[in-house]
């Protein structure tokens, strides 16, 4: 039996994701595809457009065999921790041999070479980057220049083009995390990058059949002149279309501003102590939040107000999300400790993958959880605390969705996992 792992958000699941699953199975010869998927909150500091169970169903119907939840601490982290959390989760299944991810180039040697520089020459790279920035060069350009210096065998323009792509940046973090994992002596992971097709990460072009998730979310909010939902069928599988239209009909689609009241209440309650202890929120940003709090109007407008030359909009969104979810900087330090990812939580699976679940139960280095109510029975205190943190995040998302939909949605203990025939 062979299993390949993919780390994803599926926000939402579209044709490009379906293509990746198909290619991953083909290129690695996998019997099963396992997804390490973010829960209800995502890496860019935003809520998912629809809940994790709906996105799990889309993934399974789109070709995945098993979906495991990436704990919120790492699902909402910067690229380095997001990638490392996903790699560790898949590695701890004990059955995954290959990791597939999207990349803008098929040049695996360049990807590996840059990842080695970032890992093995980190101090030298940091010093060269800092020196260039003191001369007024932006961070991306400074880092690119430093990498070019440390990899003279590759053309500078090729390295610069590689580092300019968001998908390549994440691919580098996957490669680095796999190198880190493989040092431990556990079952080795082999990376298998798949060259992306279609639109770029930030593209809003909705005409392409391989549109980005950004474009899919844009189209999801669009209606034609008669007030009818826009046609999504040309950019995503019909099963995803039906899942999303059902959620929209029930008014369950969410965005950051749906959490504005929750965020403001949290910020106000902490204004006397500050926010510097939360993940991605240092002293400077903490002070900016305190100074600007009286001008709060909504989640997104406040993030726009707080961004600066040195703090990007995405960084601000991520910090605000961490404050709202009570995710601390100290939470990150545990990732590469012996426990790290302390459990594997199943969100859904295909019935044909029961053999895969049996193999994981036998080979995994941490418990496999299929029923939330069973968590306290076989988790140690560290795993239970991490699980309860995820439950708390899910409760905030569920409550917000329930208020918007004007109906009570099931909590984590009453929500069954998704099983596809």
N, C-alpha and C positions, 0 to 999 in steps of 0.2 A: 504494500500500500504506500502510495506517495501523496503528500499533501503540500500545497503551495499556499503561502500567506500573502495577504494584501492589507494594507492599512488605509482606511478610507473614512470619509464623512458622509458621502452620498446625500448631498444637500442641494438638489435631490438627485436620484439615480437617473442617468441619461444614457444616450446611445454610446458616448465615449466610454462610460463605465462598463457597459455591456461588451463593447469591443475589447476592453482590457481583460475582462474575465475570460473571454473566449481565447484571446491570444496567450494569456497566462497558462491556461490548461494545455494549449497546443505546444507552446515553447518548452514547458517544463515536464510535459507528460504526466501531469497530475491526475490522480484519481479523484481528489477532492480539493476544493478551494475554500480556505478559511479566511474570513474577514475580521480584522480587528477594527471595529467601528466606534467612532465617537458617540456618546449618548446624546443628551438633549442640548448641550452647549458645545461650541466649536472653537477651533484653534485661532480664528481671527478675532475672538472676543465677542462673538455673537451667538444668539440662540439659533438652533436649527429651525428651518422653515416649517417643519412638521416633526412630530415626536419620533423617538428612536424605534418604536415598534412598527410604525408605518414605513420608515426607511429600511428597517430589517426585512419587511415583507417585500418591498421593491427589490432589494438585493437578492433575496432567495429566488424570487420569480425571474430575476434577470440572469441567473446562472450560478450564484454562490451556493455552497452546501451547508455552511455553518457560519453564524455571525456571533462574535464575542464582543462584549462591551469594553472599550478602553476607558478606564476610570477617569472621572472628570478632572482630577488634578493634572493629568497628562494630556487629556483630550483638549483642554483649553490652554495649554502651554505654548511657548514659542517653539519654532521648528525643531530645535535641538532636542528638547524634552518630549515633544509630541512624537517625533520619530523614534527616539530611544524607548519610550513607553510602549509603542506599538511593536517594535522589534522584540523587546523583552517578553511581552505578552505572548506573541506567536512562538517565540523560542521555548517558553515554559510549557507549551502544549506537549512537547516531547515528540511530536510527529511531523512538524513542518521542516522541510528540507530546503525550500526555495522561497525567496521574498521577491515579489514582483511589484514594480512601481512605474509610474509614468515618467518619461524623460523627454526633453526636447531634441535629443540627439541619440543616435545609436552607437556613438563612440564610447564604449564601456571603458576602454583604457584611459581616456581622459578623465572620466568620472572617478575611476579608482585612483588615479594619480593625484587629482585635486583633493580627494578625501584623505589620502595619506598625508599630504602637506598639512591639511587642517588638523589632523590628529597628531602626527609625529613632530611637526615643527610649529606647534601652536604658539610658543613663547616668541620665537623669531618672527612669525607672521604678525603677531600682535604688536611687537615693537616697530616693525616696518610700517604697519598700517597707521599707528599712532603718530609716527614721525611725519608721514605724508599729510595726515589730517591737520597737523600744526601749521602746515604751509597753505591751508585753506582748501584742500582737496576733500570732497565729500567721502563719507565712509565707504560706500560701494566702490567708488573709483579707486580709493586708497587701497582697499583690500585686493581689488582686482590687480592693481599694479604690483602689490607685494607677491601675490600668487604667481604672476608672470615672472618675477625675478627668481622665485624659488623653483620654477619649472621652465628653465630656458629651452628645453627640447621641444616645447610646444609653441606654436605661433601665438603672439600676444593677443591678436584680434580674435583667435579661436577661444582662448580662455575668457576674454572679456565678454564675448557673445554668450558663452556658457553660463557665466555668473550673473548675467542680466535677466535670466529667466526665473520666475518664482518656482516653477516646477523643478528646475534643475537644482535650486537651492535646497528644496526638500529632498530631492534624490540624493544629494550629497550627505544630508543628515542620515538618511536610511543606510547609505554605504558606510558611514562612520560608525553608526550604531551596530551594524552587523560585524564590523571589524572588532569592536569592543566586545560584543557577545562571544565571538569565536575565540577570543583569548582565554575565556573561562574554562575551556575544555569540555563544555557540554556539546550536545549534538550541533555540528556546524551548520551554519546557514549560508546558502549561496544566493547572491543577488542576481536578478534577471530583469534588468530594465527594459521597458517596452516603449518604443518611440511613439510619442503622442501624435495623433492625427487630428485634423480639424482646427477649431479656433483656440486661441491662447487663453490663459488662465483668467485674465481680466476682461476678455472680449465680451461685448454686449450684443454682438451680431446674432440675431435670431433666425436668419435665413438659412444658415448652414445646418445640415443634418447632424453634424458633430459640433453643436454649440456647446459653450462652456456652462458650468453650473450657474455662474453669474447671469448669463443670458436666460437660462431656464427659469430662474427666480424672477427675473424681469418680466418674462412672458407670462408667468403664472399670475401676475398681478394685473395683466392687461385684459381689457374687454373691447369687443368691436363696437361699431356704431349702434348696434341693436342691444347692447348691454350684455351680450353673451360672452362666455369665457373664450379667450383666444385658443386657437388650435395648437396643442402641444405635441401632437402625434408625430410630427416630423423630426423632433429632437430627442424623444425618449420612447422607450417601449410602452405599448398600450397599457400594460399592467401598472406602470408608474403613473401614467396619465390618469387612470381611473382612481388610483389611491389618492392622488393630489386633488382631483376634482371633488372627491367625496369629502376630503378634509376642508376644502374651501367652502363647499356647500354647508358644512356644519360650523363654519367660522372658526376652524382650529388652526389656521395658518398664522404663525407668529413672526414678529420681527423685534429688533432691539427696543423700539419705543413702547412695545407692550409691557416692558419691564421698567418703565420710567419711574413709576411710583415706588416700586420695590427698591430700586437703586437709590432714589432720593431719601427714602426713609432710613436706609442703611447708612448712607453717607452722613445724614443729619445726626443719627444716634452715635456716631463715632467722631464727630467733629472736634471734641475736646481732647481726644487721645491721638488723633492723626491716623494716617493710613500707610505709613512706611513699612510696616511689617508684612503687608500683603504681597503676594507674588507679583512681580513686574512693576511694583510701585515703590520707587525710591523716595528719598527725602525731598528732592526737588518737585516731583510730581505730587507728592502728598501736600506740600505747601501750596501748590497751584490749586489743587482741589479745594482746600480750606479757604483760600482767598477768593475763589470764584463761585463758591457754593450758593451764594445769594442769587446768582444769575442762572441757576438751573431751571431749565424748561422741559427738557426731555433727555433721554439717554444719548441719542445721536448728536443732538445739538450741543450738549455739554462736552462730549468727546471732541467735537469740532472746535469748541472754545478752548479746550485744554491743550490741544496739539501745539507743537512749537518746532523750531528748526532742529532741535536735538531729540524731540520725542514725537514719533510718528503717530498718525491717527489710529492705526491698528494697535500699536503699543498701548495707547491710552484706552482703547476699547477693551483690550485684554486685562489691563489693570483694574478698570472699573468692574468688569465681570468678576474678577477674583475677589474684589472687595464685597460685592453682592453675594457671592457664593461662599465666602469665608475660606478662601484658599490662600494659605500663607507661603511665604518664601521658604520656610523651613520644610514644607511638604515636599519640595523638589529634592532635597538632599537624600531622601530615602531611596531614590530610584535604583541606583546601582549598589545599594546595600544588599546583604544576603536575602532579605525578603522582597524588597522592591515591589513588583507587581505581586500581590499576595494571594490572588485567586483568579479564576477564569469564569466569568459570568456569561452564560448562554442567553442570548436574546432571541434566537430562533435557529431552526435547522430544517433541512429536507428529511422526510422519512427515510429516504434511501441512504442517508448518512448516519444511520444508527451505528453502523460498524465503526465509523470515525469516532463517535462519542465513546464507544467502548474502548477504543485504542487510546484515546486521550486520558480516560480515567485510569488506564493502566500505566501510561508513560509520563503523564504530566508531573511536574515538580511541585505544583500547588493544587489546592482543591478545585474541582469543577462544580460550579453551582448552577443548577437548573431550576431551582425553586427558591424564591426570596425568603420564604418562611423558614427554610432550613438553614439559613446562614449562621445563626447562633449555635447550631448543633455541632458544627465541625470547623468553625473558624477560630483561630487564636485571637487575642485582643487586637493586634495590629490589623489583621485582615478585617475583623468586624468593624473597627473604627473607620477604615477606608470604605467599607461597604455602606455604613450608615451615612457617611459623607455623600456618597453617590445617591443614596435614597433621598437625602435632604435636597440635593440639586434637582432630582427628578420631581420631588414634591413641589418645588417652586415653579417648575415648568408646567406641571400638571394643573396646579391651582390657577396659574395665569391663563392657561388654555381653557380651563373650566369656566372661568369668569367671562372670557371672551365668547365662548360658545354657549354660555348660559345653560350648561348642563354639567352634571358631576361625572368626571372621568375617573376610571379606576386607579387606585394608587399602586405602588410597586408590589405590594403583597397580594393584591387581587388581580393584577394584570397577568394573564397567562403568557408564556413565551409563544412565539410564532412558529407554527409547525406547518410546513407545506407538503402536500402529498407527493 
